[in-house]
Amino acid sequence: MTTPDELLTPVRAGRLELRNRVVVPAHTTNFAVDGLFSDRHLAYHRARAEGGVGLIITEGMRVHPTSLGRANTVSAFDDRVVGSLAELVRAVHGGGAKLAAQLLHVGRQAGGHNVLTAAWGASALPWSSTAAIPHSMTTDEIAELVDAFAAAAVRVAAAGVDAVELHLGHGHLLQQFLSPATNHRDDAYGGSLTNRLRLAREVVEAVLGALPGTMPVILRVSADEFLDGGLDLEQMLVATELLVRDYRFDVLHVSHSAYVGTGSVATQIADMSFPALPFRHLPRAFKAAFPDLAVLAVGRVDDLDNAAALVADGSADLVALARPHIALPTLVASRTDPAAPPARECIACNQGCAGRLELGLGISCVVNPEVGLEREWAALREAARHAPKLRVLVVGGGTAGMEAASAAASAGHRVTLVEAAPELGGALRLAAKLPMRGRFGLFVEQLAATTRHLGVDVRLGVRADAALLAEGWDHVVFATGAAAPAEPVRATSGSAYPEIPVDRAVEEPGGTGRHVVLVDEDGTATALALADHLLHEGRRVTLVTDRAALSWRVPVYSKPALLDRLRGRGFSAVLLRAPTGMAGDSMILTDPLSGRAEQVDQVSSVVFLRPREANAHPPVPSGVSTTSVGDAYAPRTALEAAFEGRLAGLAAARAVGVRAAAAALRGRL
């Protein structure tokens, strides 16, 4: 059987020679400035090249202005990109890896919300019910697009890349023409498979004709759209065979999904509600159909053991791991380094990566707060290393507390962490007990392992009372978290609610009764995960919110899959309704617009998911500096807690150099 170490030996994939089988696939970062690769890109990809990966594929470089969608993407249609990309090539080569440039047009996904362009599409069909209707391309525009792909290929080749990837998947423009679900044309580009494949053929021919004959080419496809009326595995094997038969490719990059506002898009960046390797059958089918071509597998490959399994069973020759490299840039190098600290694995939470993409923000990571700010964090770490060493007390053993303690210890401070509970983890311990949130438990274990590895004095079951705070600390970090309001929700009419706290509903679902109403005022994934938990226990669940949308804080890449798991299991949702009280066992709901009242009947218990309140902390002796981080500063998510905790730990010493380096990071998440 292939072992992870065998993944790290040199391999030849067509004309592409790599130092190992591990790939960082294309993933949007939102780091671009004025359509070009930025200094953030250089530092980000340099770290992963130096971390040992064999091949890095750039994020999708837009071949035409109508593909921008937002301003912080990379423009392959701009001649200035040659110099910008050449800098990235040098950075990646300097780390020992190869670099491929991905060319794409996102088509109807470029909805013009951030860049005022009309989206182009095969047909005038929006990607979701709330998206803009795209412009159905004319034949002249199709010809313009083909020329744009060719011109972009010339530019990236001039920059010195090692390969070019053409994106024919993920519901982008070429796939929009290929798929019967998105192509309703009646001209030469619609109808039969031959016609729907015509644009892809024209683009492939133009790009191959524009590239040097020795340039390796990667074809990325979606092997299954997971979409009614869309392309399935059998159809994609046929379509790919027609291309492979007539054109030379070095690697088939086998992905999946379409960019459609259904469960399909949720498979694209599958979160922790999916098992590991949920789509391994797709590259395996392509490898069986095209045994002479190198196949690159992708999709919830969580670690190098997963990657080794894909190679061992013949599913793939190369394996792509995007989020694991976001979480741990040294993923490959750490495998062979006996001195490496405890590994930090991606937990597939999608909070810092996918969640920030749709907000137009640069990606970050709960597991690795340094993403996209590698230079700034390195400067702070160096300054902290030379600063005076302190006695640091961290109060609270959740995400922020463990990050703060570990960071301070890594800077050479003597650190004690106290946690009132009998175990570390804070709020994530409860979250990890929910069925679709289990990998938060892995994150807690990783944080705890790092804390102990760095020699932090961890004291469980200890409260930070006045006596402890007076023990001569130089700096105290309060990471005491937040909690639901202690006061029960009061009914404004009728009788009181049969309220059950969230933690009791999670830990003792048998005590909730037959019909549970979840009142969501928070908008996170907790409501959907708790609903799934209660449904599994045989309960009927009604989710009530006064908002116009369910779980409004959950990324679009996660929400459809979470909702799909609830369908047909006794789950219902009531939107734009506010609870006001009880009438017997019926909950009274009021329409906030009309004031009209209605009822939800046979309610046995009510769980209010409310915004939490920061926990208070006791005063410290005069002269002791303090920092509050994470939910103790303001209730938010694990993403902010991890970032602020690490920043507080490294900035514990108030030396001038440390303060300046820390200032460069504050407000940057």
Secondary structure, DSSP 8 states (H G I E B T S, - for coil): ---GGGGGS-EEETTEEESSSEEE-----S--BTTB--HHHHHHHHHHHHTT-SEEE---EESSGGG-SSTTSEETTSTTHHHHHHHHHHHHHHTT-EEEEEEE--GGG--SSSS----EESSS--SSTTS---EE--HHHHHHHHHHHHHHHHHHHHTT-SEEEEEE-TT-HHHHHH-TTT----STTSSSHHHHTHHHHHHHHHHHHHS-TT--EEEEEES---STTS--HHHHHHHHHHHHHHS--SEEEEE---S-TTHHHHHHT--TTS-SSTTTHHHHHHHHH-TTSEEEE-SS--SHHHHHHHHHTTS-SEEE-SHHHHH-TTHHHHHT-TT--S--------TTTHHHHTTT-----SS-TTTT-HHHHHHHHHHHHTS---EEEEE--SHHHHHHHHHHHHTT-EEEEEESSSSS-THHHHHTTSTT-THHHHHHHHHHHHHHHTT-EEEET----HHHHTS--SEEEE---EE--SS----SSSB---B--HHHHHH-GGGS-SEEEEEESS-STHHHHHHHHHHHTT-EEEEE-SSSSSSTTS-TTTHHHHHHTTTTTTEEEE-S-EEEEEETTEEEEE-TTT--EEEE-S--EEEEE---EE-------TT-EEEE-GGGTS---HHHHHHHHHHHHHT-S--HHHHHHHHTTTT--
